[in-house]
Amino acid sequence: MLSFTRTRTQQRSNRSMSLGGMDYADPKKKNNFCGKIIMVSTLTALCILMLKQSPSFNTPSQFSSHEPGVTHVLVTGGAGYIGSHAALRLLRDSYRVTIVDNLSRGNRGAVNVLQQLFPEPGRLQFIYADLGDPKAVHKIFSENAFDAVMHFAAVAYVGESTLDPLKYYHNITSNTLVVLEAMAAHGVNTLIYSSTCATYGEPEKMPITEETPQLPINPYGKAKKMAEDMILDFHKNSDMAVMILRYFNVIGSDPDGRLGEAPRPELREHGRISGACFDAARGIIPGLKVRGADYKTPDGTCIRDYIDVTDLVDAHVKALEKAKPGHVGIYNVGTGRGRSVKEFVEACKKATGVAIKVDLLPRRPGDYAEVYSDPSKIKNELNWTAKHTNLQQSLQIAWRWQKAHLNGYEAPLVMSA
Ligand SMILES: NC(=O)c1ccc[n+]([C@@H]2O[C@H](COP(=O)([O-])OP(=O)(O)OC[C@H]3O[C@@H](n4cnc5c(N)ncnc54)[C@H](O)[C@@H]3O)[C@@H](O)[C@H]2O)c1
């Protein structure tokens, strides 16, 4: 109580002095008070000015409204290997791009590269989000005006899918459902879906056409097949434009060396053949283990169809351009030519200049001798053919990036030799 009274008295005496019954304000204090008001007003005006100059003030974000002549593409998984290359191509072709990625497998560094290349407002935005979170996904769709979705985001290792199948059904099948529901709810009408030749399983007859029965043999292939089925069922009662692209084995990287493939080191054991070759060339692993040299193929090793990522993203852009409301297109994306593992390893040795040690081991159960595509449908309907079909050249380009990015996107270390 006491201290309260004293404070009030002090406050009053600070404000004015009583002289002969008249209140008399101290002119010095008054000046001080006015000075403070002027300073606060100036600071406030400055803040408003600065905010007004920022691109996000007053004008709604360019990403949140449709603009005539500009196609805004949502690239899910755009921080990953294929998604980042697709985003680069789309940006180069003047599309507006929003990348959504939870960075569980991709690299923020890849997005940084793209942001440095396309810093202009309204070209590229990155949203960190998990497609397994429907609320977050719906919020993204309500705050942005997308014209099309390229849905790359997925976990994508056959071996891992057999060890942790639920992760695959959740991440691939269930998350695709979330994306589809958001597209339907927000009237986004074009979908380009990343599928895989793993949905075909082990067909007897080569080459694989789009009519080859889909009998996947591992959770990865099954989860992708289920996602395809959901999309096709939904499509029956909608006027969505759908393109499903079934990729074969993807290799290579940006010919200008801006992007590359940088999977998490812990996924190395599940990794792909090009990654294993480069790891062997860098001495991270002692050599390559080729499983099976007694298949009924010309040199006894398995045969696969390797598609360069530059060609693959070109197929996406062509698919987007040709997507028609109410129409579904399903296409194999491959070269139509099978290469043996031995051929691949020889090309990798030449590309890296390293005499990679190769151990021939017994067959791995579940591996099939030959897989290659018949790409005539995509050629006839989308006018697309693989152009980068020189294995050694594709690997050379990818190796250049690997050598310059020994820690992936994280550190600018360069290999001496
Ligand atoms: N690489 C190949 O050889 C190949 C072959 C056939 C099909 N595909 C398909 O292509 C697509 C891209 O494959 P990739 O090789 O670029 O893989 P990647 O792992 O390099 O990229 C996948 C991206 O998706 C992101 N992602 C994963 N789950 C997510 C989630 N829940 N929410 C948000 N982001 C998520 C990851 O962080 C990563 O950036 C996948 O759908 C894959 O199944 C790839």
The ligand as a MOL file (V3000), in Angstrom:
LIG
                    3D

  0  0  0     0  0            999 V3000
M  V30 BEGIN CTAB
M  V30 COUNTS 44 48 0 0 0
M  V30 BEGIN ATOM
M  V30 1 N 15.1960 -43.2620 -58.9930 0
M  V30 2 C 14.6590 -44.2080 -59.7300 0
M  V30 3 O 15.3770 -44.9880 -60.3780 0
M  V30 4 C 13.1500 -44.3340 -59.8320 0
M  V30 5 C 12.6120 -45.3220 -60.6700 0
M  V30 6 C 11.2390 -45.4230 -60.7840 0
M  V30 7 C 10.4000 -44.5570 -60.0920 0
M  V30 8 N 10.9440 -43.6240 -59.2680 0 CHG=1
M  V30 9 C 10.0270 -42.7270 -58.5380 0
M  V30 10 O 10.4340 -41.3840 -58.7280 0
M  V30 11 C 10.1040 -40.6070 -57.5930 0
M  V30 12 C 11.3150 -39.8110 -57.1360 0
M  V30 13 O 12.3550 -40.7210 -56.8150 0
M  V30 14 P 13.8300 -40.2210 -56.4640 0
M  V30 15 O 14.7530 -41.2380 -56.9830 0
M  V30 16 O 13.9980 -38.8130 -56.8670 0 CHG=-1
M  V30 17 O 13.8080 -40.3510 -54.8770 0
M  V30 18 P 14.4080 -39.3310 -53.7850 0
M  V30 19 O 14.4200 -40.0750 -52.4930 0
M  V30 20 O 15.6670 -38.7320 -54.2460 0
M  V30 21 O 13.2940 -38.1920 -53.7230 0
M  V30 22 C 12.0610 -38.3490 -53.0610 0
M  V30 23 C 11.7250 -37.0450 -52.3480 0
M  V30 24 O 10.4620 -37.1550 -51.7060 0
M  V30 25 C 10.5570 -36.5800 -50.4050 0
M  V30 26 N 9.5370 -37.2110 -49.5580 0
M  V30 27 C 9.4390 -38.5080 -49.2110 0
M  V30 28 N 8.3790 -38.6840 -48.3970 0
M  V30 29 C 7.7900 -37.4730 -48.2430 0
M  V30 30 C 6.6500 -37.0130 -47.5320 0
M  V30 31 N 5.9180 -37.8480 -46.7790 0
M  V30 32 N 6.3330 -35.7120 -47.5930 0
M  V30 33 C 7.0820 -34.8440 -48.3210 0
M  V30 34 N 8.1710 -35.2240 -49.0240 0
M  V30 35 C 8.5170 -36.5310 -48.9930 0
M  V30 36 C 11.9670 -36.8940 -49.9470 0
M  V30 37 O 12.4160 -36.0600 -48.9030 0
M  V30 38 C 12.7390 -36.7080 -51.2430 0
M  V30 39 O 13.1600 -35.3680 -51.3830 0
M  V30 40 C 9.5650 -41.5900 -56.5570 0
M  V30 41 O 8.1640 -41.5440 -56.5830 0
M  V30 42 C 10.0680 -42.9280 -57.0440 0
M  V30 43 O 9.2250 -43.9730 -56.6320 0
M  V30 44 C 12.2960 -43.4900 -59.1250 0
M  V30 END ATOM
M  V30 BEGIN BOND
M  V30 1 1 1 2
M  V30 2 2 2 3
M  V30 3 1 2 4
M  V30 4 1 4 5
M  V30 5 2 4 44
M  V30 6 2 5 6
M  V30 7 1 6 7
M  V30 8 2 7 8
M  V30 9 1 8 9
M  V30 10 1 8 44
M  V30 11 1 9 10
M  V30 12 1 9 42
M  V30 13 1 10 11
M  V30 14 1 11 12
M  V30 15 1 11 40
M  V30 16 1 12 13
M  V30 17 1 13 14
M  V30 18 2 14 15
M  V30 19 1 14 16
M  V30 20 1 14 17
M  V30 21 1 17 18
M  V30 22 2 18 19
M  V30 23 1 18 20
M  V30 24 1 18 21
M  V30 25 1 21 22
M  V30 26 1 22 23
M  V30 27 1 23 24
M  V30 28 1 23 38
M  V30 29 1 24 25
M  V30 30 1 25 26
M  V30 31 1 25 36
M  V30 32 1 26 27
M  V30 33 1 26 35
M  V30 34 2 27 28
M  V30 35 1 28 29
M  V30 36 1 29 30
M  V30 37 2 29 35
M  V30 38 1 30 31
M  V30 39 2 30 32
M  V30 40 1 32 33
M  V30 41 2 33 34
M  V30 42 1 34 35
M  V30 43 1 36 37
M  V30 44 1 36 38
M  V30 45 1 38 39
M  V30 46 1 40 41
M  V30 47 1 40 42
M  V30 48 1 42 43
M  V30 END BOND
M  V30 END CTAB
M  END
